Amino acid sequence: MDPKTLRERLAKLHAELAGMHRDNPATRESLGEVLPDVKRIVDQPPGAGESAADKTLRDRLERIAVQFEAVHPTLAASARRLIDLLGEVGI
């Protein structure tokens, strides 16, 4: 996948996750821990190095996906799509 398409997909998923967390305090807290890192990845120039936060982001997103699987299946699916995208860029 070319970098532009990947960045567009990451930005779309970031917006989707950000929109979902407004109504539920528990969801807001969980996503509040990862959304800044997702935004930073979306905003960084292509080819920028991987940070320490990037290395744990996939694990944190997986915990969110598992946590919300039953209650927020759409959120869980979005988190898993984001995990897949991050894998495509080597994060």
Short mmCIF file of the C-alpha atoms (twelve columns), coordinates in Angstrom:
data_MODEL
# 
_entry.id   MODEL 
# 
loop_
_atom_site.group_PDB 
_atom_site.id 
_atom_site.type_symbol 
_atom_site.label_atom_id 
_atom_site.label_alt_id 
_atom_site.label_comp_id 
_atom_site.label_asym_id 
_atom_site.label_seq_id 
_atom_site.Cartn_x 
_atom_site.Cartn_y 
_atom_site.Cartn_z 
_atom_site.pdbx_PDB_model_num 
ATOM 1  C CA . MET A 1  0.000   0.000  0.000  1 
ATOM 2  C CA . ASP A 2  1.377   3.373  -0.905 1 
ATOM 3  C CA . PRO A 3  2.136   5.805  1.958  1 
ATOM 4  C CA . LYS A 4  -0.543  8.321  0.924  1 
ATOM 5  C CA . THR A 5  -3.333  5.711  0.959  1 
ATOM 6  C CA . LEU A 6  -2.109  4.330  4.262  1 
ATOM 7  C CA . ARG A 7  -2.042  7.787  5.863  1 
ATOM 8  C CA . GLU A 8  -5.564  8.484  4.567  1 
ATOM 9  C CA . ARG A 9  -6.833  5.205  6.044  1 
ATOM 10 C CA . LEU A 10 -5.102  5.897  9.363  1 
ATOM 11 C CA . ALA A 11 -6.614  9.384  9.475  1 
ATOM 12 C CA . LYS A 12 -10.083 7.993  8.745  1 
ATOM 13 C CA . LEU A 13 -9.785  5.375  11.490 1 
ATOM 14 C CA . HIS A 14 -8.465  7.985  13.915 1 
ATOM 15 C CA . ALA A 15 -11.505 10.169 13.238 1 
ATOM 16 C CA . GLU A 16 -13.830 7.179  13.628 1 
ATOM 17 C CA . LEU A 17 -12.308 6.184  16.967 1 
ATOM 18 C CA . ALA A 18 -12.282 9.779  18.194 1 
ATOM 19 C CA . GLY A 19 -15.976 10.157 17.357 1 
ATOM 20 C CA . MET A 20 -16.926 6.963  19.188 1 
ATOM 21 C CA . HIS A 21 -15.388 7.819  22.496 1 
ATOM 22 C CA . ARG A 22 -17.379 10.955 23.267 1 
ATOM 23 C CA . ASP A 23 -20.445 9.249  24.784 1 
ATOM 24 C CA . ASN A 24 -18.876 6.803  27.223 1 
ATOM 25 C CA . PRO A 25 -16.410 7.770  29.990 1 
ATOM 26 C CA . ALA A 26 -14.731 4.329  30.067 1 
ATOM 27 C CA . THR A 27 -14.297 4.362  26.309 1 
ATOM 28 C CA . ARG A 28 -13.022 7.938  26.438 1 
ATOM 29 C CA . GLU A 29 -10.386 6.982  29.008 1 
ATOM 30 C CA . SER A 30 -9.171  3.928  27.086 1 
ATOM 31 C CA . LEU A 31 -9.029  5.681  23.733 1 
ATOM 32 C CA . GLY A 32 -7.562  8.810  25.273 1 
ATOM 33 C CA . GLU A 33 -4.453  6.764  25.966 1 
ATOM 34 C CA . VAL A 34 -3.909  5.722  22.326 1 
ATOM 35 C CA . LEU A 35 -5.440  8.402  20.119 1 
ATOM 36 C CA . PRO A 36 -2.571  10.881 20.614 1 
ATOM 37 C CA . ASP A 37 -0.124  8.219  19.418 1 
ATOM 38 C CA . VAL A 38 -2.298  7.398  16.406 1 
ATOM 39 C CA . LYS A 39 -2.542  11.092 15.549 1 
ATOM 40 C CA . ARG A 40 1.223   11.479 15.841 1 
ATOM 41 C CA . ILE A 41 1.739   8.564  13.424 1 
ATOM 42 C CA . VAL A 42 -0.752  10.065 10.968 1 
ATOM 43 C CA . ASP A 43 0.928   13.470 11.172 1 
ATOM 44 C CA . GLN A 44 4.554   12.325 10.957 1 
ATOM 45 C CA . PRO A 45 6.296   12.522 7.607  1 
ATOM 46 C CA . PRO A 46 6.666   9.276  5.638  1 
ATOM 47 C CA . GLY A 47 9.803   7.383  6.564  1 
ATOM 48 C CA . ALA A 48 10.036  8.878  10.059 1 
ATOM 49 C CA . GLY A 49 11.538  6.568  12.647 1 
ATOM 50 C CA . GLU A 50 9.524   4.409  15.007 1 
ATOM 51 C CA . SER A 51 9.262   5.671  18.582 1 
ATOM 52 C CA . ALA A 52 9.009   3.691  21.812 1 
ATOM 53 C CA . ALA A 53 5.295   4.560  21.969 1 
ATOM 54 C CA . ASP A 54 4.800   3.050  18.496 1 
ATOM 55 C CA . LYS A 55 6.195   -0.263 19.714 1 
ATOM 56 C CA . THR A 56 3.516   -0.612 22.398 1 
ATOM 57 C CA . LEU A 57 0.659   0.940  20.421 1 
ATOM 58 C CA . ARG A 58 -0.358  -2.340 18.769 1 
ATOM 59 C CA . ASP A 59 -0.543  -4.072 22.171 1 
ATOM 60 C CA . ARG A 60 -2.579  -1.228 23.657 1 
ATOM 61 C CA . LEU A 61 -4.981  -1.266 20.687 1 
ATOM 62 C CA . GLU A 62 -5.374  -5.034 21.016 1 
ATOM 63 C CA . ARG A 63 -6.317  -4.634 24.700 1 
ATOM 64 C CA . ILE A 64 -8.923  -2.029 23.711 1 
ATOM 65 C CA . ALA A 65 -10.313 -4.304 21.007 1 
ATOM 66 C CA . VAL A 66 -10.665 -7.184 23.476 1 
ATOM 67 C CA . GLN A 67 -12.094 -4.917 26.189 1 
ATOM 68 C CA . PHE A 68 -14.832 -3.555 23.919 1 
ATOM 69 C CA . GLU A 69 -15.559 -6.636 21.802 1 
ATOM 70 C CA . ALA A 70 -18.962 -7.362 23.386 1 
ATOM 71 C CA . VAL A 71 -20.094 -3.867 24.345 1 
ATOM 72 C CA . HIS A 72 -18.720 -1.845 21.418 1 
ATOM 73 C CA . PRO A 73 -18.189 -4.219 18.477 1 
ATOM 74 C CA . THR A 74 -17.748 -1.344 16.024 1 
ATOM 75 C CA . LEU A 75 -15.025 0.162  18.193 1 
ATOM 76 C CA . ALA A 76 -13.320 -3.214 18.503 1 
ATOM 77 C CA . ALA A 77 -13.436 -3.694 14.728 1 
ATOM 78 C CA . SER A 78 -11.970 -0.226 14.173 1 
ATOM 79 C CA . ALA A 79 -9.164  -0.924 16.625 1 
ATOM 80 C CA . ARG A 80 -8.380  -4.195 14.848 1 
ATOM 81 C CA . ARG A 81 -8.316  -2.457 11.442 1 
ATOM 82 C CA . LEU A 82 -5.901  0.062  12.889 1 
ATOM 83 C CA . ILE A 83 -3.727  -2.764 14.225 1 
ATOM 84 C CA . ASP A 84 -3.648  -4.282 10.725 1 
ATOM 85 C CA . LEU A 85 -2.703  -0.949 9.163  1 
ATOM 86 C CA . LEU A 86 0.085   -0.418 11.661 1 
ATOM 87 C CA . GLY A 87 1.360   -3.892 10.831 1 
ATOM 88 C CA . GLU A 88 1.479   -2.945 7.167  1 
ATOM 89 C CA . VAL A 89 3.883   -0.111 7.968  1 
ATOM 90 C CA . GLY A 90 5.977   -2.240 10.283 1 
ATOM 91 C CA . ILE A 91 4.727   -0.908 13.612 1 
# 
